[in-house]
Structures are given as structure tokens and as C-alpha cells.
Amino acid sequence: MSKNLNKPKYKLLYIEDNSTTRLFTSMFLKEHFSEILEAGDGIEALSLYKQHKPDVIITDIEMPKMNGLEFCKEIRKNDIETPIIITTAYTSVEYLLEAVSLNLIKYLSKPLKEQELLQALDGCFQRLEFQNPSVLRLTKDIYYDTFNYSLSSNNKIIHLSTSESLLLDILIKNSTRVVSYIEIENFVWRDTYMTKDSLRSLVRKIRKAIGKETIENVSKIGYRIKLYG
């Protein structure tokens, strides 16, 4: 099993409408994550996801307002990479087939078994390590540390504003694809409005720090970052 379970560095969004189950499961999970965000339904979870962009999601299926599968479908509209674990007290072929189509890590039956949950988490962590190594090379001399949110060149820190760090972070953590304007607005601007000029200005500042060719604009879609090598 991956050693990552002993190194809590990822953020979890845990969705479960039963408060008692949520409490005890969160207590078990807290040693494996740097932070746990909790929600009791899909609507609340979607809001937390947009605000905090968790690294891993665990969600129950049967919930009020918006069930787990509907929530996952909303996530997968713009995010196909964040590892998701589905939990349910009911085994259903229909649910299982739908879960598979959503590119999930695991479909776990409740009550949750400790070993099965740990194995599912390990799968999440391995996927994250493969997708996002902790230190990435942007150019010949510039590196980005995804866990300390720091940019460095020749062992010297390149200072970034909060907005610059957020934009660079979402681009790097999704370096295999184009990050849409909507995703950028939700992650960097959050509850405020993003103008085209403000985004272009932010991109120009980052390009000045890491090189003009490193960040590519895909017309009418968003931005993509090019990693070195």
C-alpha cells in the first residue's frame, strides 16, 4: 500500500447526510488528510467544492436536495480528474453502472469497512501523485512546489500574490488539459466577478515570472500550462 496514507497533505470533501456517520468517519479520516470539509447534501457540497477545490471527494449517494450521483455529474462537467469515492447502503446495478461512467475511484457499500476504505484512499493518493507530483519543473530553472504553493528559481523563492498563486496552482494541477474560464473564475475570484482584462493582467504577471511561452491561451475556452520536458 502507498506510503501516502502516513503523510497527510491532501484536502478532502466528505459528503454524508447522516450526522453520526459523518462524525465518526471524519474522525477516522482526519489522520489521512491535512483538512476535511464536511457537507450534509450535494448542494452544500457543490458550494464547498467551488470555494476550496478539494483533492479528494467521498460522497454518499442517497442524500436530500441533490444526491451523490447528481453531485458527481456536476463535478465531472468541468473536472474529470479529482478522485471520487462513492458510498451507499444500497447495492444497485443501475447505480454501479452510473458510477462507473463518472470515472470514480471506488464504489463502497455501507457500513464502510476500514480496510476497503483505506485501499480506496490509497488509490486516490496514487492517482494524485501520478497526476501531480509535489515539485514540478516549469522551465529549465523554475520549479513549483504544489504543497507549499511556492515558485522558485535557482533555489530562490519567486514571490507571488495570492491571486497569482491560485491561478498558477489550478493550471499546474490540471496540466494535462485546458482549464476553462469558468473554473478559473470560481477558483481564483471565488465570490467576486472576473473580467477578461483582470484575467489577462494576472496571466501577464505570471508569464513575466515563468516565461511567456509557458502559459497558452486556448481561444474561447481557457488556459493551459506547458510543463518542462
N, C-alpha and C positions, 0 to 999 in steps of 0.2 A: 504493500500500500504506500502511496505517496507520503513523503515526509511533510508535505504542506499542512497536514492536519495539526502539526505541532507548531506551526508558525502563523498565528492569526494576523492576516494582513488584508483580508478582503471584507467588503461590506455586504451584508445580507439583508434582503427584504423578505420578511416572513409573513404570510397571509393565512389567517386561520380565524374563523368566526367564533369558535368555542374558546372563551377567555381562559378557562382552566387548562385546556390542552395547549394553548398558546403560551401560557406562563411556564409550564413545566418543560415544554420543548425548547423554549428560548433559553431556559436555564442550562439545558444540556448543550445547546448550540453555542453559547457565548464564549466558550474557551476556544472555539474554532474560527471566530470572526473578530475583526477589530471593532465592528459596530453592527448592531442588529436593529433594523427598522421594522416595526410591527404594524399590521393593519388587520381590521376585522372584516373587511369586504373588498371587492375588486375596485370600487370607485375610490375608496381611500387609498388603496394600494397604488392605483394609477397616478394619483397625485404625488405620492411619496416617490414613486419611480421617476417622474419627471423632474422633481426637485433634487433628488440625491443620486440618481443613476447608479444603483447598486451593482455589485459584481456578480452576485448570485441571487436567484429568486426561488423560494419554496412556497408553493401555494396549494391550498385545499381546492377541491372542485366545487363542492356544494356550499355556496355562500349566498347571502342576500344581496340585492341591488345589482351585482354583476358577478356571475360565477367565475371559477378559476379558468375555465377554457376560454370564456369571452375575454377575460383579462389578458390571457396569453396571446390571443389573436390580436388584441390592440397593441401589445408589445411588439409582436412579430411584424407589424406593418412597416416599422422603421428599424427594428433591431432584430437581426437574425442570429446574433452571436451570444448574448448573455445567457449563461447556463440556467435552465429552469427545471426544477423538480416538482412534479405534481403528486399530491397526496389525496386519497379518497377512502371513505369507509365502504364504498360500493364498487364491486368489480363489474365492469360493463364492457363488452366488446366494442360497443359504439364509442364509449369514452376513450378506450385504449387506441382505437384507430385514429380518432381525432387528435389524441395526444401525440401519436407518432408523427402525424402530418405537421405538427408545430415544432419539430426539431428539438424535443425535450431530452434532458439527460436521463431521467428515470420516472417511472410511474409506480409509486409506492402505495401499498394497501395499508389502511389504518386498522388497528393501532400500529404505530410505527415500531419497527424492530431496530434496536440500536445499531447492530452490525450492518443491516441493509442501508440505513441512513448514512452511516459512515462511508460505506462503499460508494453511495451516490454522491456524497460530498467530495470524495476523492476524485471521482470522475469530473466533477465541476472544476476542481482545482487544477487537474491535469490539463483540461481544455483551456483554462485561463493562462496557465504557464506557457502552453503552446502558442496561444494567440498573442499573449502579451508578456514577454519576458520582462523582468523588473527593470533592466537597464537596456535601452535601445540606442543604436547608433543612427544619428540623423545625417551626418556628413562625415568626412574623414576625421574631423577633430571634435565634433559636437555630439554629446550624449544626453539622453533624457532618462531620468530615474522616475518610473511611473508610481512608485510608492511614496517617494519624498517630494514628488511634483517639482523636481529641480532640473534645471538645464545647466550643463557645464561644458567648458571648452578648455583643453589643456589643463585640467584639474582646477579650473577656476569657475566659480558659480556665475552664470549669467542671470542677472536679476530680472524678473518678470512681474507685471502687475497681476492681480487676481484674475482679471478677465483674460489676459494673455495666457496664464497658466491653464485656465479652464478650457480655452479653445484648443491649445496645444494638446492637452490631455485627451479630449474627446477624439481629436484627429488621430493621435497616436494609438489609442486603444481600439480604434476601428480602422487601422491602416490598410486592411485588406479590401476596403470598399470606399465608396464616396459617402461622406456624411452630409445628410440633407440640411438645407437651410432651417427647416423646422426643428430638427434635432439640435442644431447649434443654438438656435434661439432659446429652446427650452432648457438647455444645459448651461449656457453661459449667461444669458439675460434673465432667465427664470421668469419672474413675475413682471418684468418690465418689457417694453416694446423694443425690438431690434430693427433698426433702419438699415438699408443697404449700405449707406455711407458709413455707419458706425461699424458694420462688419468689415467692410473693405479697409477701413482705418486700422482695425485690430489686426487683420491679416498682414497689412503692410509692416506693422511694427514687429510681428513675429518673423516675417521674411527678412527684415533687416538684421535680426539676431541669428537666424539659421540659414539664410540664403534664399534668394528669390525663387530658384527652381524647385525647392523642397516642397512647397505647397502649391498644388494645382487646382485651379478653378474649373469645375465642370459646369458649363453654361446651363442655367435654369434648374440645376439640381443641387449643387453644393460644392464642398471642397474635399480634396483627398491629399494626404501627405505621402511623400515618397521616402521610404527608408533607405539607408545606405546599403549598397552591396547587392 
